[in-house]
Amino acid sequence: MDREERMRRLVLDAAGVLWGAGHLPVEVNEYGSYVTPGYKCESSNDVDTVRVEHKMPEDGLTDPGRMTTDEKYLARLAGRDAYAATLRAAGWTVKERTVLGNRPILLATAPAEVAVGGVQADPAPVFAPEDLEIVRLMAAGLFNYQIAIKLKMTPTAYRRRRDKLHARTGTRTPAQLTAVAVREGWID
């Protein structure tokens, strides 16, 4: 399991642990239908962010107690707001969103200084001097081909090394990698 997948699992576990008995996960039957109302956590594109949504079982068409669309939206909104309050109280950064017009979700980012899921995240990666030189050149604004020429590498070898740097730091862009490197003190 790579570092990114490990961090995603830790964040998902931490989100579930924070809610404990106060909030319950949604239960799903063997057909994939929701049986009980509750939260559903999914990893997002960002390594340390989790997407949370309040899910509810579908009502039968002939159910006399069937909720209207507006009532369902308000119930989902109330669930999302309760999860947001719990996570904020634990120091998480929470962004509230609505997708597809009527599905309230939240994106929660774990606090950096807190151990995720009760387990410390990987220690800061140790880089070879060549890796730090790549980061310095990226920060200076050089293009990929310029960095490859300067370091006397083939473009393919450079791209592989760059991609490994992104994977080790959990970043996707040169700007993100530079920000992490400056914040952690790897470069000036």
N, C-alpha and C positions, 0 to 999 in steps of 0.2 A: 504494500500500500504506500503510495507516494505521500509526501508531506501535505499537499493540498487536500487530498482525500481524507487524511487523518485529521486535519484541522476542521474540515466540514463535519466529520462525525463528532468531534469533540464539541463543536458549537451546538449541533443538534442535541447531543446528550445534555449539555449545560442548560439549554432552553427547557428541556423536559424536566430536569432536576429542579430548576427554579420554581416551576409552578407546583410541583409536588402534588399534594392532595387537593389544593385549592382549585386546580383546573385539571380536567381529565382529557386524555387524547380521544379522538373520535374512534369508534369501533367500526370495523368493516367486516361484512360477512364474506362467505366464500365466493360470492359473485361480484365483489367489489363495490357493493352498495353500502352506504353509511347506515349504521344501525342506531347509534346514539349520537347526540350532539357532542361536540368537543373540538379541540384544536388539532390542526394538522400542520406539522413542521416539514419544510423542505429546504434543502440547501439551495442557495442562490448562486449566481455567477461569481459573486465575490466570495473569497475564501472564508472570511470570518463573519459572514452575514447569513442569517437564517430568515426564510419567508414563513410567516405564520398566517393561517387563515382559519376562521371558525366555520366548521362544516356541520350540516344538519341532515338528518334523514329526509328522504323524499316522501311527501305525503301521497297517499293514494288519491286518485281522481274522485272517488266517491266518499272519501273521509269527511265526516261532518265537521270535524275540528280543523280542517285544512286551513293553513295560513295563507294570507294574500301575499303577493310579491312584495308589497311594502312592509308587511309584518316580518317577512323573512329577512329583508334587508336590514330592518331595525334590530332584529335578533342577532344577525351576523355582526352588525356594527357594535352592539353592546359587548359581544364576545371579544371582538378585536380590541375594543377600548380597555376591557378588563386585563387582557394579556399585555397590552402596552403599559398599563399602570404597574403591573407586576414587574415587568422587565426594567422599566425606568427606575423603579425603587431599588433594583439590584445593580444599577449603574450602567445599564445597557443604553446604547443610542438607538432610538426608535423613530422610524419614518412611517407615517400612516399614508396609505394609498387606497385608491379604489380602482379596480380593473374591470373591464367589460361593462362599465356603467353601474353595476349593482353588486360587485363582490369586494367588500372591504378587506384589505390585507394589511399586514405590517411587515416592514423589513427591519430586523433587529440586528445590531452589530455588538458583539461582545466587547467589554472593556479590555483594552490592551494590557493594563497592569494587573488584571485579575487572571488567575489560572482558569483555563477554559475546561469546564466539566470536572473541576477538582484535580486536573492533571496539568502540570505546566506544559506550555507549548514547547516545541523544539527550541533549544538554545540558538542564539544567533549563529548563522552559518559562518564557517571559517572559509575565507576565500584565498585562492592563490594570487600572487602579485599580478599575474596576467589578467585575472578576472577583475581585479580592482582597476587595472588600466583600461579595460573595456568600459567599465562604469564611468571612469573619468572622461573618456573620449565621448561617450554617449551624452554625458552632462555638458560637455563643451559644444554639443550640437552637430557633431560630425554625422554624416550619413553612413549607412551600413557598409557600403563598398569602400568608403574612405577609411573606416576603422579597419576593415580587413586588409587593405593595402598597407596601412601604417604598421600593423602588427605582423605583416608578412604571413598572412593566413589566406587560405582559399575562402571565397565567399561562403561555401557550404560549411567549412569548418567553423567559420565565425558564427554563422547562423545557429549551428548546433550548440556552440558555447554560450551564445546569447540566450537561447531558449532554456538551457540548463540554469542560467542565472535567474531568469524569470521564474522558473519552477521552484528554485530554492528559496526565493524571496517572496513568492506568492504574488508577483506583480505581472502585469500584461504589457505595459508600455514603457518606453524609455523614461518618460517623465515620472511614472510611478517608481521605477527602479531607482532613479536619481533621488527622488524624495526620501525613499527608505534609506539609501546609502548615506545621505546627508544627516538625516535624523539619527541614525545609528552610529554616526561618526566614522564610517568606513572611508569617506572622502571628505575633503574640505569644501 
